[in-house]
Amino acid sequence: MLPMSDMLATAKISMFSPLRNDAFGIVAIDQQLMIAQVITMYVKIGSGKVIRHGWTDKATSVGSLSYIVVQLWEQSRQRTQFKNLHAPTTKLGVPRFAHLSANNFLYTLPAGFTSRTDRGALQVNATFITDVFDKLQVSRTPIMHSLEDLRKILASKDAGELEITL
């Protein structure tokens, strides 16, 4: 079983703690866990074969989201600091952005747990790193496998064709 699976299932998003633009969270991308700042979000509108994606400024459920556009920060050698320049954008000298499936948004950081340094890096609360990020980092491989299994289920026309073990 994944650590903190109850929190990963909701990404700590609820009616009482909605996800908003500019919020920070932990995301899974390129087999890594990174800190991301939400730039904008899209929700699913409609059902069946007529599904569209519409912009929203807040979400009360990770399940209602379809895509999230984020800026990414990668953990540096200092465990509470995250750098905004990382491969593959280091040589260009620009921060990295991504258009992610909402399933890749794992956990919302509490407000005030991040601050920017003068060089664009991100300083994250040390207690949060110890209590949440490090625990997820230790379980990164099973988390990535679970996300891949979920992607297969969602892509399958008949989810009954797949046997998933979590």
C-alpha positions, -999 to +999 in steps of 0.1 A: +000+000+000+012+035-008+021+058+021-004+086+027-027+070+001-058+087+016-042+121+010-029+112-024-064+101-034-077+137-029-044+156-033-055+174-002-081+193-023-116+197-009-145+222-005-128+235+026-094+236+009-098+242-028-070+242-053-065+277-067-042+293-093-008+301-078-011+273-053+019+249-049+018+212-048+038+180-054+036+166-089+049+134-106+066+140-139+094+122-158+096+096-130+104+123-105+086+142-077+088+179-081+072+210-066+048+228-090+030+261-089-004+260-106-006+285-135-041+275-147-065+246-145-091+230-168-122+210-158-141+184-177-174+197-192-199+172-206-200+135-207-197+105-231-182+114-265-189+151-260-164+162-234-148+196-235-123+212-213-130+246-197-109+270-177-114+273-139-098+294-112-105+269-084-112+232-079-128+214-049-119+180-062-089+166-081-113+143-099-131+173-115-099+185-131-087+173-165-054+193-170-032+216-150-006+239-163+023+244-139+058+258-134+082+231-120+109+232-094+133+203-089+149+195-055+185+207-052+212+193-030+199+214-001+168+193+008+145+223+014+155+242-017+141+236-051+156+250-083+136+264-112+164+258-138+168+221-145+172+197-173+161+200-201+159+238-198+192+245-179+211+255-211+184+278-221+183+296-188+145+295-186+122+278-160+104+246-169+066+245-174+043+215-180+008+207-191-001+178-168-030+154-164-047+161-131-037+126-120-001+137-118-010+164-091-004+145-059-005+168-029-013+204-022+011+224-001-004+244+027-004+282+020+027+299+033+049+268+032+070+281+002+090+313-004+111+324-034+148+332-032+165+360-050+176+336-078+142+322-085+146+290-064+119+279-040+124+274-003+100+249+012+091+244+049+115+219+064+088+201+084+067+196+053+098+182+035+103+157+064+067+148+070+054+146+034+079+151+006+106+127+019+080+100+026+066+103-009+101+103-024+109+070-007+078+055-023+084+072-057+086+040-077+053+025-065+037+059-069+049+060-106+037+024-112+003+033-097+000+064-119+009+043-150-018+017-140-043+045-136-034+060-170-040+025-186-074+022-169-085+056-180-072+050-216-089+016-218-124+014-233-132-015-210-115-012-176-125-048-170-097-059-194-070-049-170-060-065-137-045-039-113-028-046-080-021-017-057 
